[in-house]
Amino acid sequence: MNKKIAMINGSLRKGSFNQTILEYIKSGLEAKGYEVTQLDISKLPLMNQDIEFPAPESVSAIREEVKKSVALWIVTPEYNGSVPAPLKNVLDWISRPVDPDVPGAPDFVNGKLVAISGAAGRSGASLVLAELKGLLQRMAMKPLEHTAGISLPMEAYETGKLILSDEHKKLFDEQINKFIEALNN
Ligand SMILES: Cc1cc2nc3c(=O)[nH]c(=O)nc-3n(C[C@H](O)[C@H](O)[C@H](O)COP(=O)(O)O)c2cc1C
C-alpha cells in the first residue's frame, strides 16, 4: 500500500509557527509508518495561463510529488480571514490540466484526500479551514472532515517560538488518527 504523504505549509516565513505544527504532524505520521515529504512551494511562479504549457519545472516537480502521494496534508496560517496567496497558488496550479488537450484536473488530483490544519490568532484558524474545505471540494479533492486549528498563545508572539501544549498535541494526534482511518476506508 502507498504510504507517501505530501505536506504543504501555507506560510513561507522562516520562523513559521505553522512549520512547528507541520513537523509535529510529520513525526506522528512517520511513527505510524508513513513516508512524508514537504513540498517546496516557494519557487512556484504565480499562476498565469500564458505559461501553463509546457509547465514550469517547479510546477512539474510539485505535480510529480502529488502524483506519488496517496494524500496531502496542509498546515496553514490565516491571512485576512482567508487562504494565504502561496497556498492558493499551488492549489490553483495543481487544479489545472497537465495536457492542454485533456481538460480538467489530472486524475492524481481528483478525489485525493487532504487533511487541513492551522494556527492563527483568535479565530483558531477557523475561517481559513472552512474556506479551504470549500475550495478543495470545488477542486474535486476530498478534504478530511475532521480539521484542527489552534489559537497561537501570546508567548509564541513574544518569543518567536511556538511550544505545543499537551492540549494542542492531543488535537493533532486525534486528527492523525482520523486521517489514517479515512485512508484505510
Ligand atoms: C497578510 C497577513 C494577514 C493576516 N491576517 C490574519 C488573520 O486574518 N487572522 C489571524 O489570526 N492572523 C492573521 N495574520 C497573522 C498570522 O496569522 C500570524 O502572523 C501567523 O504567525 C502566521 O503564521 P506563521 O507563523 O506560520 O507564518 C496575518 C498575517 C499576514 C502576513
Ligand as a Chemical Component Dictionary entry (heavy atoms), coordinates in Angstrom:
data_LIG
# 
_chem_comp.id                   LIG 
_chem_comp.type                 NON-POLYMER 
_chem_comp.pdbx_formal_charge   0 
_chem_comp.three_letter_code    LIG 
# 
loop_
_chem_comp_atom.comp_id 
_chem_comp_atom.atom_id 
_chem_comp_atom.alt_atom_id 
_chem_comp_atom.type_symbol 
_chem_comp_atom.charge 
_chem_comp_atom.model_Cartn_x 
_chem_comp_atom.model_Cartn_y 
_chem_comp_atom.model_Cartn_z 
_chem_comp_atom.pdbx_ordinal 
LIG C1  C1  C 0 -1.177 39.378 5.239  1  
LIG C2  C2  C 0 -1.460 38.834 6.614  2  
LIG C3  C3  C 0 -2.755 38.747 7.054  3  
LIG C4  C4  C 0 -3.041 38.192 8.307  4  
LIG N1  N1  N 0 -4.340 38.016 8.662  5  
LIG C5  C5  C 0 -4.621 37.327 9.787  6  
LIG C6  C6  C 0 -5.961 36.946 10.090 7  
LIG O1  O1  O 0 -6.892 37.237 9.364  8  
LIG N2  N2  N 0 -6.193 36.245 11.213 9  
LIG C7  C7  C 0 -5.167 35.870 12.043 10 
LIG O2  O2  O 0 -5.427 35.218 13.037 11 
LIG N3  N3  N 0 -3.896 36.215 11.794 12 
LIG C8  C8  C 0 -3.599 36.922 10.678 13 
LIG N4  N4  N 0 -2.302 37.214 10.377 14 
LIG C9  C9  C 0 -1.250 36.870 11.335 15 
LIG C10 C10 C 0 -0.739 35.462 11.121 16 
LIG O3  O3  O 0 -1.728 34.517 11.451 17 
LIG C11 C11 C 0 0.461  35.234 12.024 18 
LIG O4  O4  O 0 1.470  36.109 11.596 19 
LIG C12 C12 C 0 0.958  33.808 11.991 20 
LIG O5  O5  O 0 2.017  33.712 12.866 21 
LIG C13 C13 C 0 1.404  33.425 10.615 22 
LIG O6  O6  O 0 1.728  32.069 10.588 23 
LIG P1  P1  P 0 3.241  31.544 10.547 24 
LIG O7  O7  O 0 3.817  31.822 11.913 25 
LIG O8  O8  O 0 3.120  30.097 10.269 26 
LIG O9  O9  O 0 3.950  32.322 9.480  27 
LIG C14 C14 C 0 -1.994 37.791 9.151  28 
LIG C15 C15 C 0 -0.674 37.903 8.700  29 
LIG C16 C16 C 0 -0.402 38.402 7.446  30 
LIG C17 C17 C 0 1.029  38.459 6.959  31 
# 
loop_
_chem_comp_bond.comp_id 
_chem_comp_bond.atom_id_1 
_chem_comp_bond.atom_id_2 
_chem_comp_bond.value_order 
_chem_comp_bond.pdbx_ordinal 
LIG C1  C2  SING 1  
LIG C2  C3  SING 2  
LIG C2  C16 DOUB 3  
LIG C3  C4  DOUB 4  
LIG C4  N1  SING 5  
LIG C4  C14 SING 6  
LIG N1  C5  DOUB 7  
LIG C5  C6  SING 8  
LIG C5  C8  SING 9  
LIG C6  O1  DOUB 10 
LIG C6  N2  SING 11 
LIG N2  C7  SING 12 
LIG C7  O2  DOUB 13 
LIG C7  N3  SING 14 
LIG N3  C8  DOUB 15 
LIG C8  N4  SING 16 
LIG N4  C9  SING 17 
LIG N4  C14 SING 18 
LIG C9  C10 SING 19 
LIG C10 O3  SING 20 
LIG C10 C11 SING 21 
LIG C11 O4  SING 22 
LIG C11 C12 SING 23 
LIG C12 O5  SING 24 
LIG C12 C13 SING 25 
LIG C13 O6  SING 26 
LIG O6  P1  SING 27 
LIG P1  O7  DOUB 28 
LIG P1  O8  SING 29 
LIG P1  O9  SING 30 
LIG C14 C15 DOUB 31 
LIG C15 C16 SING 32 
LIG C16 C17 SING 33 
# 
